[in-house]
Amino acid sequence: GGITTVLNSRTSVLAAANPPSGRYDDLKSAQDNIDTTILSRFDLIFIVKDVRKYDQDKLIASHIIKVHAGAGMATKESDVSDKDNWLKRFIQYCRMFCKPRLSDAAASMLQNKYLEIRQK
């Protein structure tokens, strides 16, 4: 076990959590969708559901692909000298010298997979 105690606090806490099942179940009550440990620790709870909308999800996927397609192109060569993290150095090297590009077919595949996951 652990220590159970009450600590009075004069701070605000904003937290987010997923339902125990991973998705909010409209057929269950709010109490059944929220873990009891969360219910007992907060005075005020707002339920914000992630509503899946195909067109909106498609726009989000396109935006993410566009943002990350040019990510890291401004990386300085001095950043590559970070000897503690070989994976970071490798990715920086590839961005600087290999100039990876996401093909239209690959972008479409990523977008379709994202939309497929969102529909589940």
Secondary structure, 3 states (H helix, E strand, C coil): CCCCCCCCCCCCCCCCCCCCCCCCCCCCCHHHHCCHHHHHHCCCCCCCCCCCCHHHHHHHHHHHHHHHHCCCCCCCHHHHHCCCCHHHHHHHHHHHHHCCCCCHHHHHHHHHHHHHHHHC
